[in-house]
Amino acid sequence: MPLNLAQKIIAEHLIQGRMIPGEEIAIKIDQTLTQDATGTMAYLQFEALGLPRVKVDLAVSYVDHNTLQIGFENADDHLFLQSVAAKYGVIFSRPGNGICHQVHLERFAAPGKTLLGSDSHTPTAGGIGSLAIGAGGLEVAVAMAGMPFYLCMPKIVRVNLYGRLGPWVSAKDVILELLRRLTVKGGVGKIFEYNGEGIRHLSVPERATITNMGAELGATTSIFPSDDITLDFLKRQGREKDFRELSPDEGASYDEVIDLDLTTLEPLVAQPHMPDNVAPVREVGPIKIHQVAIGSCTNSSYTDLMKVAAILKGKRVHPEVSLVIAPGSRQVLHMLAQNGALADLIAAGARILECACGPCIGMGQAPPSGGVSLRTFNRNFQGRSGTPDALVYLASPEVAAASALTGRLTDPRELGDPPSVSCPEAFYQNDNLFLFPPEDGSQVEIRRGPNIKPLPLGQPLEPVLTAPVLLKVGDNTTTDHITPAGSKYLPLRSNIPALAEYTFHSIDPTFARRAKEAGRGIILGGENYGQGSSREHAAFCPMYLGIRAVIARSFARIHRSNLINFGVLPLTLVDPEDYHRIGQGDVLELNLEEGLAQEAFWVKNLTRGFDFKVMHHLSPRQKEIIRAGGLLNYTKGQIN
């Protein structure tokens, strides 16, 4: 039977299950990736499993999120991560080496490999032909222990790309167009596989931009074939030995097919406050811009920033615009400095930031009050920038650079002919900011700062749960709403008791206090509950505060898995209209042990005097995880 590309890689790594959409499968993981905002917790969880060494082929710990050191917390976490990497056999990428996804694409990602990362934008590596999936840190810890990664077999969507991009149109516009068509929940339970003659005109960094923002569709992952363009990129990186040609079989079938003519695209922009609120730049109009931020794991490659430098060369940034640029890696920064492009950026008035995530996760460079910030990033959720009333727009580097010059949202086609930028014959290679672990780490002492607190563990399943609905939230509630990002909160990621105080803080500042007073609680959510980041803290903190179940119209994939992993039961309303009949404060009664024995069961609303039906969609394995009080408890039992 002919296989498509995703099926080929899954089949090679399949340990359990059948490749039938919706059925639970287990796959072997070749590589893992963590970053410091999620990694500290992931390695605490790995420690708790009691193993002497990681059991994957390659594990890399990156420091790229919490690099703003305004207190001891981030620096202490970095020392912990460095020491734990040496002890357990993990490569450590030091602060300043770059953003995990950009650096991994340059130095480690390989066609046909499976990669599991504790960051939702791990699918970036799909641009090089990896099957790369974002997950919670606990699932990554379990994968590092040599256990398989479980997921529901996704549907495979073939995206046929035709033609080639026109002048001033970029790969960012490809994924923005798909977001415009499909919305932020249009990819849930799906893998997007790109093909067609149009991919012949997209470089690996351009492909990676598209696979990176596939996360905003809610997709499990996105992937491109590995072809001569992939080989060319790997050769320039000095890694041609990692090349493997991979493409779908002739006659392979797909669950869905999307056709996209690249010649019809034009510069697009995502308007506040969702990545799918997309329109052509020319239609949105020349709105005044206060800040332009270029970088992030989406658009910080060498070619991206060379285009920006060419657009800005010999010109000056508009006097009322603050332009900040964060190169994606030290490789990119070094090459810009070496060829003079960095000088062009500085001369134009750009502020050069560290090679890190920075403004993308609210770690500095917050816009002014009520300001408009145009960013080449992947998310524009309200408040994520650090300024609650800021208006954040997402666009390509070309749109961002043109707008930085004019002081207004600008279609770059107004600037005339586009600059021509090509890849160098060889990328700068210097891996001295990687610390490679010793062969025997048994004598390494792990460094723990006072902000690193012990792991709270989930509680075994209660046969009957009687608890109030502590909070009712609407559609597309993000993980930023549940546990905020930004310089105030990210340093608390290794301190669950402290971070839990800010759970749902932007929606209801009284939530943490009310949850502790109640002792037990339930959350009621709308469609696509938990979209956004892979941060498991959005499940961990509610669990710590006594949340035992979340009832919603639908869930984002990673967050649903995280809830299960921390022993919080995710339940879907059988009748979505019941959402309107349930109020905050209603006391519900759930017979959980009896309910888990069925696919759907009734819940009593004791306050309003009616019953409604929910479904759990749990596999037999997931039921055991819930009964054990979470994946950590369950896995320790499996190992023992």
LUMGU-281036 format. One line per field, with one value per residue (C-alpha): residue number from 1; residue in three letters; x, y, z. Coordinates in pm, 1 decimal, m for minus. Layout:
// LUMGU-281036
k NUM  ...
r ala  ...
X X  ...
Y Y  ...
Z Z  ...
//
This chain:
// LUMGU-281036
k 1  2  3  4  5  6  7  8  9  10  11  12  13  14  15  16  17  18  19  20  21  22  23  24  25  26  27  28  29  30  31  32  33  34  35  36  37  38  39  40  41  42  43  44  45  46  47  48  49  50  51  52  53  54  55  56  57  58  59  60  61  62  63  64  65  66  67  68  69  70  71  72  73  74  75  76  77  78  79  80  81  82  83  84  85  86  87  88  89  90  91  92  93  94  95  96  97  98  99  100  101  102  103  104  105  106  107  108  109  110  111  112  113  114  115  116  117  118  119  120  121  122  123  124  125  126  127  128  129  130  131  132  133  134  135  136  137  138  139  140  141  142  143  144  145  146  147  148  149  150  151  152  153  154  155  156  157  158  159  160  161  162  163  164  165  166  167  168  169  170  171  172  173  174  175  176  177  178  179  180  181  182  183  184  185  186  187  188  189  190  191  192  193  194  195  196  197  198  199  200  201  202  203  204  205  206  207  208  209  210  211  212  213  214  215  216  217  218  219  220  221  222  223  224  225  226  227  228  229  230  231  232  233  234  235  236  237  238  239  240  241  242  243  244  245  246  247  248  249  250  251  252  253  254  255  256  257  258  259  260  261  262  263  264  265  266  267  268  269  270  271  272  273  274  275  276  277  278  279  280  281  282  283  284  285  286  287  288  289  290  291  292  293  294  295  296  297  298  299  300  301  302  303  304  305  306  307  308  309  310  311  312  313  314  315  316  317  318  319  320  321  322  323  324  325  326  327  328  329  330  331  332  333  334  335  336  337  338  339  340  341  342  343  344  345  346  347  348  349  350  351  352  353  354  355  356  357  358  359  360  361  362  363  364  365  366  367  368  369  370  371  372  373  374  375  376  377  378  379  380  381  382  383  384  385  386  387  388  389  390  391  392  393  394  395  396  397  398  399  400  401  402  403  404  405  406  407  408  409  410  411  412  413  414  415  416  417  418  419  420  421  422  423  424  425  426  427  428  429  430  431  432  433  434  435  436  437  438  439  440  441  442  443  444  445  446  447  448  449  450  451  452  453  454  455  456  457  458  459  460  461  462  463  464  465  466  467  468  469  470  471  472  473  474  475  476  477  478  479  480  481  482  483  484  485  486  487  488  489  490  491  492  493  494  495  496  497  498  499  500  501  502  503  504  505  506  507  508  509  510  511  512  513  514  515  516  517  518  519  520  521  522  523  524  525  526  527  528  529  530  531  532  533  534  535  536  537  538  539  540  541  542  543  544  545  546  547  548  549  550  551  552  553  554  555  556  557  558  559  560  561  562  563  564  565  566  567  568  569  570  571  572  573  574  575  576  577  578  579  580  581  582  583  584  585  586  587  588  589  590  591  592  593  594  595  596  597  598  599  600  601  602  603  604  605  606  607  608  609  610  611  612  613  614  615  616  617  618  619  620  621  622  623  624  625  626  627  628  629  630  631  632  633  634  635  636  637  638  639  640
r met  pro  leu  asn  leu  ala  gln  lys  ile  ile  ala  glu  his  leu  ile  gln  gly  arg  met  ile  pro  gly  glu  glu  ile  ala  ile  lys  ile  asp  gln  thr  leu  thr  gln  asp  ala  thr  gly  thr  met  ala  tyr  leu  gln  phe  glu  ala  leu  gly  leu  pro  arg  val  lys  val  asp  leu  ala  val  ser  tyr  val  asp  his  asn  thr  leu  gln  ile  gly  phe  glu  asn  ala  asp  asp  his  leu  phe  leu  gln  ser  val  ala  ala  lys  tyr  gly  val  ile  phe  ser  arg  pro  gly  asn  gly  ile  cys  his  gln  val  his  leu  glu  arg  phe  ala  ala  pro  gly  lys  thr  leu  leu  gly  ser  asp  ser  his  thr  pro  thr  ala  gly  gly  ile  gly  ser  leu  ala  ile  gly  ala  gly  gly  leu  glu  val  ala  val  ala  met  ala  gly  met  pro  phe  tyr  leu  cys  met  pro  lys  ile  val  arg  val  asn  leu  tyr  gly  arg  leu  gly  pro  trp  val  ser  ala  lys  asp  val  ile  leu  glu  leu  leu  arg  arg  leu  thr  val  lys  gly  gly  val  gly  lys  ile  phe  glu  tyr  asn  gly  glu  gly  ile  arg  his  leu  ser  val  pro  glu  arg  ala  thr  ile  thr  asn  met  gly  ala  glu  leu  gly  ala  thr  thr  ser  ile  phe  pro  ser  asp  asp  ile  thr  leu  asp  phe  leu  lys  arg  gln  gly  arg  glu  lys  asp  phe  arg  glu  leu  ser  pro  asp  glu  gly  ala  ser  tyr  asp  glu  val  ile  asp  leu  asp  leu  thr  thr  leu  glu  pro  leu  val  ala  gln  pro  his  met  pro  asp  asn  val  ala  pro  val  arg  glu  val  gly  pro  ile  lys  ile  his  gln  val  ala  ile  gly  ser  cys  thr  asn  ser  ser  tyr  thr  asp  leu  met  lys  val  ala  ala  ile  leu  lys  gly  lys  arg  val  his  pro  glu  val  ser  leu  val  ile  ala  pro  gly  ser  arg  gln  val  leu  his  met  leu  ala  gln  asn  gly  ala  leu  ala  asp  leu  ile  ala  ala  gly  ala  arg  ile  leu  glu  cys  ala  cys  gly  pro  cys  ile  gly  met  gly  gln  ala  pro  pro  ser  gly  gly  val  ser  leu  arg  thr  phe  asn  arg  asn  phe  gln  gly  arg  ser  gly  thr  pro  asp  ala  leu  val  tyr  leu  ala  ser  pro  glu  val  ala  ala  ala  ser  ala  leu  thr  gly  arg  leu  thr  asp  pro  arg  glu  leu  gly  asp  pro  pro  ser  val  ser  cys  pro  glu  ala  phe  tyr  gln  asn  asp  asn  leu  phe  leu  phe  pro  pro  glu  asp  gly  ser  gln  val  glu  ile  arg  arg  gly  pro  asn  ile  lys  pro  leu  pro  leu  gly  gln  pro  leu  glu  pro  val  leu  thr  ala  pro  val  leu  leu  lys  val  gly  asp  asn  thr  thr  thr  asp  his  ile  thr  pro  ala  gly  ser  lys  tyr  leu  pro  leu  arg  ser  asn  ile  pro  ala  leu  ala  glu  tyr  thr  phe  his  ser  ile  asp  pro  thr  phe  ala  arg  arg  ala  lys  glu  ala  gly  arg  gly  ile  ile  leu  gly  gly  glu  asn  tyr  gly  gln  gly  ser  ser  arg  glu  his  ala  ala  phe  cys  pro  met  tyr  leu  gly  ile  arg  ala  val  ile  ala  arg  ser  phe  ala  arg  ile  his  arg  ser  asn  leu  ile  asn  phe  gly  val  leu  pro  leu  thr  leu  val  asp  pro  glu  asp  tyr  his  arg  ile  gly  gln  gly  asp  val  leu  glu  leu  asn  leu  glu  glu  gly  leu  ala  gln  glu  ala  phe  trp  val  lys  asn  leu  thr  arg  gly  phe  asp  phe  lys  val  met  his  his  leu  ser  pro  arg  gln  lys  glu  ile  ile  arg  ala  gly  gly  leu  leu  asn  tyr  thr  lys  gly  gln  ile  asn
X 0.0  149.6  231.5  242.2  546.9  408.9  290.4  635.5  810.4  540.9  553.0  930.6  887.8  559.9  572.3  203.0  m129.0  m252.8  m219.6  m593.8  m698.6  m830.9  m668.9  m400.6  m50.5  290.4  606.9  977.5  1139.3  1488.9  1555.9  1426.6  1443.3  1374.8  1398.4  1459.4  1103.8  975.8  1301.4  1364.3  1039.7  1101.6  1438.2  1296.2  1043.3  1313.6  1507.4  1199.2  1199.8  1530.6  1726.1  2103.0  2103.6  1872.4  1784.4  1720.5  1977.6  2004.1  1875.2  1942.4  1865.9  1843.3  1845.8  1655.4  1344.9  1450.4  1766.2  1658.1  1822.0  1651.9  1685.4  1863.3  1586.8  1673.6  2048.0  1988.5  1771.7  2048.4  2300.7  2055.0  1999.3  2371.8  2452.0  2159.4  2254.7  2607.5  2479.6  2221.9  2384.3  2215.8  2379.4  2349.6  2307.7  2427.4  2247.7  2327.5  2360.9  2016.2  1651.6  1602.5  1410.7  1644.3  1957.7  1817.6  1732.2  2088.5  2282.3  2078.8  1743.4  1754.0  1515.0  1317.8  1395.0  1127.9  1173.3  970.3  1009.8  870.5  771.5  471.3  683.2  896.1  735.9  978.2  1207.2  943.7  1099.5  1394.3  1183.0  1171.9  851.6  870.6  599.9  546.7  442.9  438.1  763.9  648.2  593.7  942.8  1085.8  914.6  1051.5  1402.2  1349.0  1318.6  941.8  736.1  532.5  158.7  m79.4  m396.9  m309.1  m371.3  m542.8  m292.3  m368.0  m182.7  m119.8  m41.6  163.3  159.8  360.1  603.2  581.9  568.5  790.5  772.0  558.1  714.0  672.2  504.0  221.2  171.3  96.4  m103.9  m322.5  m381.6  m469.8  m711.9  m879.6  m873.9  m863.8  m663.0  m851.3  m853.9  m554.6  m646.1  m585.4  m405.5  m59.5  m2.7  218.3  337.3  397.6  353.2  589.2  571.0  791.1  1081.1  1106.6  1111.1  1436.2  1462.7  1435.5  1123.0  975.9  1056.3  864.2  557.0  592.3  664.2  332.7  144.2  128.5  m113.5  m348.7  m352.2  m182.1  m0.8  286.2  370.5  632.0  803.8  973.0  1349.7  1485.3  1778.1  1688.6  1720.8  2053.7  2180.4  2096.0  2264.3  2576.3  2602.7  2572.4  2846.0  2594.2  2536.9  2587.7  2247.1  2068.8  1814.1  1579.1  1216.5  895.4  546.9  492.5  330.4  m43.5  m35.6  m372.5  m462.9  m756.3  m785.4  m629.3  m577.6  m462.7  m275.5  m152.8  147.6  119.9  m212.2  m72.2  5.7  154.2  m75.8  m106.4  m269.0  m461.3  m521.6  m571.8  m547.2  m310.5  m608.3  m748.0  m575.3  m624.5  m414.8  m190.5  m339.2  m689.0  m594.2  m460.5  m174.7  m224.8  35.0  306.1  487.4  710.4  848.8  999.7  1180.3  1293.8  1145.5  1167.5  942.1  1144.9  1499.3  1699.1  1999.8  1798.2  1516.7  1752.1  1958.2  1639.1  1566.7  1921.5  1896.5  1566.3  1706.0  2052.1  2125.3  1792.0  1667.5  1398.3  1100.1  1160.1  840.5  914.5  1123.6  1278.9  1420.8  1584.8  1670.0  1879.3  1768.7  2112.1  2472.2  2545.5  2313.0  2448.1  2809.3  2744.3  2557.3  2851.3  3100.5  2938.1  2849.0  2471.4  2473.4  2635.1  2361.3  2093.4  2259.2  2316.1  1946.6  1851.9  1772.7  1827.2  1998.3  1876.2  2024.7  1983.6  1680.8  1301.4  1281.4  974.1  788.5  718.5  693.8  1052.7  1129.2  1046.1  683.2  509.4  380.5  32.7  m225.1  58.6  66.6  343.6  414.0  598.7  735.0  637.6  380.1  134.0  m43.8  m261.3  m381.1  m133.9  137.4  361.7  367.1  131.5  m233.4  m385.8  m127.7  m241.4  m6.1  0.4  191.8  355.7  659.0  1006.3  949.5  630.8  796.8  1103.7  898.4  670.9  970.0  1079.3  740.7  598.1  275.8  163.5  305.1  267.9  635.4  542.9  532.1  912.6  980.5  1193.9  1266.6  1622.7  1790.0  1937.4  2109.6  2246.2  2623.2  2826.7  2886.8  2722.8  2947.1  3001.3  3120.9  2965.5  3162.3  2846.5  2728.0  2847.3  2865.7  2814.1  3085.9  3052.2  3002.2  2802.9  2753.9  2985.7  2828.0  2664.8  2332.1  2299.2  1962.9  1870.4  1612.6  1347.2  1350.6  1082.2  995.3  744.8  383.9  226.7  m126.0  m382.0  m529.7  m877.7  m1169.9  m1459.4  m1712.6  m1627.4  m1859.4  m1717.5  m1812.2  m1746.4  m1482.7  m1446.4  m1635.2  m1430.0  m1506.1  m1373.3  m1000.2  m886.5  m507.8  m237.6  m134.7  m473.0  m421.4  m56.5  84.6  414.5  638.5  932.4  731.5  601.4  847.1  1111.5  854.4  820.7  1028.0  826.2  471.4  339.6  447.2  337.3  m0.3  m90.9  m122.7  m343.3  m611.8  m491.7  m574.6  m933.1  m1006.4  m740.6  m937.1  m920.1  m621.1  m761.9  m1107.0  m962.8  m762.1  m1065.4  m1281.3  m1025.7  m1177.7  m1295.1  m1395.9  m1328.5  m1587.0  m1442.8  m1562.3  m1416.9  m1043.5  m970.9  m597.0  m469.0  m121.1  194.9  286.1  353.9  239.3  217.3  m128.4  m234.2  9.2  m95.5  m471.7  m401.3  m199.2  m493.1  m735.0  m885.9  m992.1  m1173.7  m1211.8  m1537.2  m1521.9  m1677.1  m1340.0  m970.1  m640.0  m430.7  m126.1  m321.8  m563.3  m265.1  m113.1  m433.7  m432.8  m63.1  m134.9  m439.2  m697.0  m986.7  m1066.6  m1433.6  m1612.2  m1977.5  m2186.5  m2430.2  m2226.5  m2536.2  m2516.6  m2230.2  m2491.3  m2694.6  m2405.1  m2299.4  m1992.8  m2055.4  m2278.6  m2199.2  m2157.4  m2148.7  m1946.9  m1936.3  m1584.6  m1509.9  m1839.9  m1799.5  m1455.9  m1607.1  m1826.1  m1749.9  m2009.5  m2172.5  m2413.1  m2312.2  m2553.5  m2586.6  m2692.4  m2742.2  m2977.5  m3133.6  m3057.0  m2819.9  m2596.5  m2377.4  m1999.5  m1743.9  m1387.4  m1234.3  m966.8  m771.2  m727.7  m375.1  m497.2  m759.3  m483.6  m287.6  m591.9  m646.7  m280.6  m299.9  m87.5  178.4  468.0  305.6  202.5  548.6  728.8  503.5  582.6  959.4  948.8
Y 0.0  339.0  556.9  931.9  1094.8  1122.9  760.3  646.4  801.9  694.1  336.2  323.4  432.3  258.8  58.0  12.3  71.2  105.3  403.8  465.1  826.3  857.8  538.9  572.2  489.6  484.2  586.1  570.9  910.6  970.9  1322.9  1546.0  1920.0  2135.5  2506.7  2670.2  2791.2  2432.9  2241.2  2291.2  2116.2  1848.1  1757.0  1759.1  1508.2  1302.6  1296.9  1165.5  861.3  752.4  671.3  734.2  849.7  962.3  685.8  874.7  911.4  1287.4  1518.6  1892.7  2145.5  2501.0  2827.6  3083.5  3200.1  3321.2  3507.3  3838.6  3813.2  4069.8  3841.7  3525.3  3288.9  3258.4  3232.8  2961.4  2768.3  2788.6  2640.8  2363.0  2287.5  2287.5  2049.7  1816.2  1797.4  1691.1  1432.4  1267.7  1287.3  1590.1  1849.4  2194.6  2502.1  2802.1  3138.5  3341.8  3040.8  3106.3  3006.0  2631.4  2577.7  2784.9  2627.6  2273.7  2323.0  2438.4  2180.9  1869.2  1818.0  1546.7  1401.9  1102.1  1149.7  1185.8  1487.9  1557.4  1902.6  2077.0  2373.5  2402.0  2527.2  2212.2  2136.0  2395.2  2097.7  1968.0  2209.8  1971.5  1654.9  1563.9  1441.7  1700.7  1728.4  1968.2  1824.9  1897.2  1870.0  1559.6  1372.4  1477.2  1354.1  1018.4  1001.7  1072.8  772.0  558.9  524.0  571.8  882.4  821.8  1020.5  973.1  891.5  1220.3  1271.1  1359.9  1670.7  1718.7  2083.2  2120.0  2430.6  2553.0  2822.5  3044.3  3343.6  3684.5  3983.6  4089.4  3784.5  3544.0  3206.4  3386.8  3477.5  3109.8  3010.8  3327.3  3238.2  2890.1  3043.5  3277.8  2979.3  2723.9  2923.6  2846.2  2521.3  2403.8  2175.7  1994.5  1621.5  1666.8  1659.2  1900.0  1751.7  1998.1  1894.0  2005.9  2177.5  2497.6  2354.1  2349.4  2724.6  2725.4  2702.2  2506.0  2825.3  2924.7  2578.2  2601.3  2928.7  2748.6  2440.7  2661.4  2843.5  2524.8  2517.4  2812.3  2594.4  2351.9  2089.7  1791.6  1880.9  1989.0  1842.9  1893.5  1620.6  1582.5  1658.1  1823.3  2156.1  1982.8  1832.3  2171.4  2324.8  2040.6  2067.0  2438.6  2350.7  2086.2  1811.1  1631.5  1300.7  1362.2  1374.5  1115.3  1152.0  1119.1  1174.2  1022.7  713.9  752.0  712.7  772.8  869.7  1158.7  1237.9  1590.4  1790.7  2168.8  2347.3  2676.7  2874.2  3072.0  3316.6  3445.5  3541.9  3895.8  4043.6  3954.7  4057.5  3894.7  4154.4  4160.5  3937.5  3603.8  3463.0  3371.2  3724.9  3767.9  4021.3  4169.9  4453.6  4679.1  4629.3  4686.8  5025.9  5256.0  5239.2  5412.8  5182.7  5245.1  4940.2  4684.0  4360.4  4122.4  3776.6  3480.4  3115.3  3197.9  3461.4  3502.9  3305.3  3434.8  3496.4  3668.6  3916.0  3967.7  4079.4  4319.5  4456.4  4508.0  4695.3  4920.4  4979.4  5347.1  5449.2  5550.1  5401.5  5634.8  5866.0  5752.3  5380.6  5161.1  4881.0  4579.7  4280.6  3948.0  3714.2  3353.0  3210.5  3301.3  3158.6  3417.1  3702.2  3615.3  3602.0  3934.0  4090.3  3932.3  4050.1  4403.5  4356.7  4406.9  4747.4  4834.2  4745.0  4946.9  5246.2  5244.9  5273.5  4914.3  4798.3  4459.0  4215.8  3893.0  3573.1  3460.4  3457.0  3791.9  3998.0  3697.6  3565.0  3904.4  3895.4  4263.7  4518.6  4567.2  4822.9  5157.0  5183.4  5137.5  5109.3  4922.6  4664.9  4493.3  4164.6  3880.9  3640.6  3360.6  3472.9  3797.3  3697.4  3993.0  4084.9  3844.2  4137.3  4258.6  4551.9  4456.0  4713.5  4689.5  4597.5  4336.3  4255.4  3967.4  3991.5  3894.1  4048.9  4234.9  4401.1  4471.6  4636.5  4850.2  4962.3  5048.8  5295.8  5458.7  5454.3  5295.1  4949.6  4932.5  4696.8  4644.7  4642.1  5020.5  5016.7  4909.8  4608.8  4364.9  4294.5  3976.7  3763.1  3428.3  3172.6  3164.7  2872.2  2765.6  2872.3  2972.0  2670.4  2712.5  2487.6  2611.1  2733.5  2374.1  2187.1  1817.7  1583.7  1357.3  986.0  925.8  1192.4  999.1  1228.8  1554.3  1754.0  1911.6  2278.6  2386.1  2743.6  2836.4  2905.0  2542.1  2372.9  2001.7  1853.9  1848.8  1517.1  1454.7  1271.0  930.8  937.4  1007.7  766.5  1049.1  1416.5  1683.5  2029.0  2379.5  2531.9  2776.7  2953.4  2970.6  3089.5  3141.1  3010.2  3000.1  3037.8  3021.5  2886.5  3253.0  3312.6  3016.5  3076.3  3401.4  3451.4  3754.8  3864.0  3866.7  3509.8  3304.3  3295.2  3116.0  2816.0  2596.0  2709.7  2577.7  2711.0  3063.4  3046.6  2898.9  3228.6  3379.5  3107.6  3270.0  3602.1  3801.5  3667.0  3657.2  3773.9  3604.7  3258.1  3118.9  3231.0  3092.1  2761.2  2712.9  2794.8  2546.8  2266.2  2099.5  2259.5  2230.3  2462.1  2515.0  2609.5  2685.6  2575.7  2506.5  2533.0  2555.4  2663.6  2809.2  2716.7  2362.6  2482.0  2208.3  2466.8  2552.8  2207.5  2177.6  2498.4  2426.0  2071.3  2213.9  2441.6  2149.5  2147.1  1788.6  1821.9  2058.9  2042.1  2213.7  2220.6  2112.6  2106.0  2195.3  1879.8  1951.0  2100.8  1808.0  1572.7  1789.0  1776.6  1397.5  1387.9  1576.2  1374.5  1636.9  1484.3  1657.7  1611.4  1722.2  1827.4  1590.5  1875.6  2196.7  2400.8  2270.4  2518.1  2796.9  2610.2  2575.3  2875.4  2968.2  2859.4  2564.6  2253.6  1942.7  1576.0  1335.0  960.3  927.6  560.4  461.1  723.6  600.1  259.0  418.1  641.2  898.0  955.9  1189.3  1475.9  1612.5  1990.3  1996.6  2374.3  2398.1  2054.5  1901.5  1642.2  1677.0  1431.7  1439.9  1222.8  1153.3  1006.2  836.6  534.1  245.2  370.8  726.0  594.7  430.0  756.5  939.9  670.6  694.1  1071.8  1156.8  1036.1  1066.8  834.8  598.3  588.4  529.0  229.9  106.4  143.7  m25.8
Z 0.0  m98.5  203.3  233.3  392.8  745.8  738.1  625.3  922.9  1169.0  1032.7  1084.0  1446.9  1529.5  1852.0  1920.4  1749.3  1392.2  1160.9  1156.1  1232.1  1585.2  1718.0  1983.6  1860.6  2027.6  1844.1  1923.0  1972.5  1828.9  1955.7  2235.0  2277.6  2582.1  2650.0  2984.4  3053.6  3033.2  3070.3  3439.3  3521.9  3257.2  3411.1  3762.9  3630.8  3460.7  3790.1  3967.0  3736.4  3891.4  3574.4  3542.7  3178.0  2899.6  2654.8  2330.6  2052.5  2105.8  2377.4  2375.9  2650.3  2516.1  2712.3  2505.4  2695.2  3039.8  2942.5  3097.7  3438.4  3661.7  3964.7  4068.5  3954.0  3583.9  3646.4  3905.8  3661.4  3401.0  3644.1  3727.6  3359.5  3283.9  3569.3  3506.2  3136.7  3226.0  3472.2  3248.6  2903.9  2749.2  2521.8  2681.0  2459.9  2657.2  2677.1  2367.0  2138.9  1996.9  1982.7  2018.9  1694.4  1477.7  1628.9  1614.6  1247.2  1180.0  1380.5  1469.9  1294.9  1030.3  771.5  887.9  1257.6  1523.2  1749.0  2063.2  2215.4  2521.8  2307.5  2077.9  1786.8  1772.7  1428.5  1288.2  1216.4  975.2  729.2  702.0  690.1  1060.2  1220.0  1496.6  1761.5  2051.3  2387.6  2757.2  2949.6  3133.6  2806.8  2696.0  3027.7  2975.6  2618.5  2751.8  2978.0  2665.0  2676.2  2357.8  2285.9  2265.1  2048.4  1848.8  1491.0  1309.0  978.8  705.2  500.9  174.0  92.2  m278.1  m348.8  m708.3  m883.7  m696.0  m466.7  m630.6  m549.5  m182.8  m93.0  155.9  323.7  614.5  378.7  291.0  649.0  715.8  418.4  561.1  898.0  721.1  555.2  836.3  1167.9  1481.0  1538.7  1176.9  1220.2  1541.0  1502.2  1169.4  1013.8  725.7  455.1  190.2  m166.3  m523.5  m763.6  m560.5  m286.6  m534.9  m492.0  m109.7  85.3  410.9  625.1  428.9  474.2  845.9  874.0  740.6  962.6  1264.6  1240.5  1168.7  1548.0  1528.3  1323.9  1615.6  1396.9  1546.4  1315.5  959.9  727.6  391.9  186.0  205.9  m141.0  m317.3  m150.8  187.5  81.6  m32.6  307.8  496.4  279.7  356.6  724.9  690.5  770.4  441.1  625.7  789.3  454.7  359.5  65.0  171.6  m20.7  m39.2  m250.2  m587.5  m538.8  m162.3  m19.5  212.5  438.3  300.2  17.8  5.6  m308.9  m281.8  m582.0  m458.8  m746.1  m605.6  m265.0  m155.5  164.7  455.1  818.1  1122.0  1318.9  1695.6  1884.6  1700.4  1435.7  1216.2  1199.9  863.6  585.5  303.4  418.3  151.9  297.9  661.0  565.1  668.0  1045.3  1260.1  1400.2  1729.1  1742.4  1498.4  1629.6  1394.4  1501.4  1693.3  1591.7  1295.1  1112.0  1242.9  987.4  796.7  479.8  671.9  834.2  519.9  344.7  629.4  616.5  240.2  275.6  551.1  401.6  360.0  512.0  856.9  1074.5  1113.0  1412.2  1587.0  1549.2  1778.0  1572.1  1757.0  1591.2  1754.4  1537.6  1576.2  1643.0  1707.9  1363.3  1207.6  1420.3  1341.1  966.5  970.6  1153.1  915.0  590.6  705.6  722.5  1099.1  1048.8  797.5  1053.0  1327.6  1100.6  1008.2  1375.4  1469.7  1826.0  1827.1  2090.7  2220.6  2017.0  2215.3  2216.3  2395.2  2301.9  2157.2  2505.5  2672.7  2796.6  2743.1  2473.4  2576.7  2350.1  2485.7  2637.0  2364.3  2114.4  1785.0  1755.0  1422.6  1475.6  1264.1  1543.2  1555.5  1824.5  1900.0  2196.7  2399.8  2674.2  2555.2  2459.9  2820.4  2754.4  2817.3  2581.6  2302.2  1950.4  1804.5  1433.1  1272.1  931.5  725.2  765.7  438.4  566.8  901.7  748.7  507.7  792.8  1013.6  746.7  684.7  1038.2  914.0  811.4  460.8  168.4  74.0  m295.0  m258.0  m225.4  m585.2  m672.6  m388.8  m276.0  m393.3  m115.6  m152.5  91.7  147.4  15.9  375.3  700.2  989.4  1210.9  1565.8  1826.9  2126.7  2303.9  2315.4  2622.1  2543.3  2839.4  2978.3  2913.2  3283.9  3468.1  3790.3  3986.6  3862.1  4140.8  4045.6  4133.9  4279.5  4359.6  4623.0  4356.6  4241.2  4447.4  4478.9  4235.9  4355.4  4257.0  4133.2  4343.1  4249.7  4102.1  4333.3  4262.7  4294.2  4249.1  4387.0  4318.5  4201.8  3861.9  3980.9  3646.9  3316.7  3017.6  2648.8  2318.0  2233.9  2592.9  2559.7  2784.4  2824.5  2988.8  3221.7  3321.6  3183.0  3000.9  3050.2  3262.1  3585.8  3558.3  3353.0  3629.8  3847.4  3612.4  3848.6  4152.0  4111.3  4447.3  4351.0  3986.9  4082.8  4249.5  3899.7  3748.7  3530.7  3670.2  3354.6  3357.7  3730.7  3980.9  4260.2  4105.1  4296.8  4630.8  4553.6  4434.0  4751.0  4962.2  4768.0  4783.8  4475.9  4155.8  3790.9  3495.3  3220.1  2880.4  2528.3  2194.3  2155.1  2526.9  2599.1  2257.3  2224.2  2409.4  2513.7  2868.3  3101.3  3378.6  3239.6  3361.7  3653.2  3832.9  3817.1  3941.6  4230.5  4316.4  4330.1  3981.5  3914.1  3581.7  3287.8  3091.8  2752.9  2408.8  2262.5  2354.7  2193.3  2147.3  2364.7  2650.8  2662.1  2688.1  2961.0  3163.7  3146.1  3234.5  3557.6  3652.7  3552.6  3361.2  3027.1  2941.7  2625.8  2625.0  2413.0  2347.5  2305.9  2394.4  2752.9  2792.3  2815.4  3078.7  3322.8  3529.0  3729.0  4085.8  3993.0  4195.6  3980.4  4074.8  3859.8  3917.8  3776.1  3830.8  3675.6  3403.4  3295.1  3227.8  2959.2  2662.4  2773.8  3111.2  3284.9  3515.6  3772.7  3805.8  4171.4  4170.2  3871.6  3894.2  3555.7  3410.9  3106.4  2919.0  2869.8  2688.6  2800.6  2478.5  2690.7  2574.6  2821.0  2893.8  2958.7  3199.2  3400.1  3400.0  3538.3  3799.8  3907.0  3946.1  3642.9  3401.2  3645.7  3897.4  3617.0  3453.4  3781.7  3827.8  3475.6  3524.7  3863.1
//
